Amino acid sequence: MSSVLITRRTLLGLMLALPGAGVARAAAFDVAALQGDDMALGNPAAQVTVIEYASAGCPHCANWANDVFPAFKARFIDTGKARFVLREVITGQPTIATAGFMLARCAPAGRYFDVIDGVFARQADIFAGKVSPADALEAVAASIGMSDDAFKACLTDQANLDAVNARSQRHATQDGVDTTPAFFVGARRLDGEQTLDQLAAAIAAAGKSHGRR
């Protein structure tokens, strides 16, 4: 792919277009309620839903995605025991977070999580200066078969940028989540990287609570 698709000017423009920090937290809001732009994996009828508020620019989110999520997916999502929802929050490195989410939203149907996983897999190399953000995102786009023109159009689409910013702002103000990763398992909130055993215990407790209703 051409190296001119994401220029430093484009990435700077994304950073400057981010919403301001210091948003107020909402009081009581049911984060478990379905949101129309949720991105999910697994059986919609699963007894338990695990919601992660994450950022493509958050190192702790990347650690969890790379180290824990594959086993979590195999044990709970692929078996139908839990449904997984990812909600976007701009934390950590804002340019990578914003561009990563924009690219994921442009992906073909069913490839959103492939993009997110690809960004997380390359995040450490980006931060270490081993690869530029532009080259890393180009590689992710190429991995899902996105053309050069589609890639450029995606990351220069103002409506796409506005939508990513709006989702992040809503999740902070309405849902009361502005740190990542944050997990909701049933009514329980778990902040920070969670081990597989910690999530398994929370899922078991949520399942028992659901069965008593």
TATA-V606860 format. One record per backbone hydrogen bond with DSSP energy under -1.0 kcal/mol. NH is the residue of the N-H (numbers start at 1). CO is the residue of the C=O. E is the energy in kcal/mol with one decimal. If there is no record, write none. Layout:
NH,CO,E
NH,CO,E
//
This chain:
11,7,-2.3
12,8,-2.5
13,9,-2.3
14,10,-1.9
15,11,-1.9
16,12,-2.6
17,13,-1.2
18,15,-1.4
31,29,-1.3
33,30,-1.4
38,35,-2.2
39,86,-1.1
41,84,-2.7
46,43,-2.1
50,83,-3.4
51,184,-2.6
52,85,-3.2
53,182,-3.1
54,87,-2.3
58,55,-1.6
62,58,-2.0
63,59,-2.6
64,60,-2.2
65,61,-2.7
66,62,-2.8
67,63,-2.7
68,64,-2.3
69,64,-2.4
72,68,-2.4
73,69,-3.3
74,70,-2.1
75,71,-2.3
76,72,-2.6
78,73,-3.2
80,77,-1.4
81,76,-1.4
82,76,-1.9
83,48,-2.4
84,41,-2.9
85,50,-2.7
86,39,-2.6
87,52,-2.9
89,54,-2.2
91,89,-1.2
93,57,-2.6
97,93,-2.3
98,94,-2.7
99,95,-2.7
100,96,-2.6
101,97,-2.2
102,98,-2.6
103,99,-2.5
104,100,-2.1
105,101,-2.2
111,108,-2.3
115,111,-1.7
116,112,-2.0
117,113,-2.6
118,114,-1.9
119,115,-2.4
120,116,-2.5
121,117,-2.4
122,118,-1.1
126,122,-2.0
127,123,-2.5
128,124,-1.9
129,126,-1.3
130,125,-2.3
131,125,-1.1
136,132,-2.6
137,133,-2.6
138,134,-2.2
139,135,-2.2
140,136,-1.9
141,137,-2.5
142,138,-2.6
143,139,-1.8
145,142,-1.5
146,141,-2.4
151,147,-2.4
152,148,-2.4
153,149,-2.5
154,150,-2.2
155,151,-1.9
157,154,-1.0
161,157,-2.2
162,158,-2.9
163,159,-2.1
164,160,-2.2
165,161,-2.4
166,162,-2.4
167,163,-2.4
168,164,-2.3
169,165,-2.5
170,166,-2.5
171,167,-2.6
172,168,-1.6
173,169,-2.7
174,170,-2.4
175,170,-1.4
177,171,-2.3
182,53,-1.6
183,190,-3.2
184,51,-2.5
185,188,-2.6
186,49,-1.1
188,185,-1.8
190,183,-3.1
192,181,-2.9
199,195,-2.1
200,196,-2.5
201,197,-2.3
202,198,-1.9
203,199,-2.6
204,200,-2.4
205,201,-2.2
206,202,-2.4
207,203,-2.4
208,204,-2.0
209,205,-2.2
210,206,-2.3
211,207,-2.0
212,208,-1.1
213,210,-1.2
//
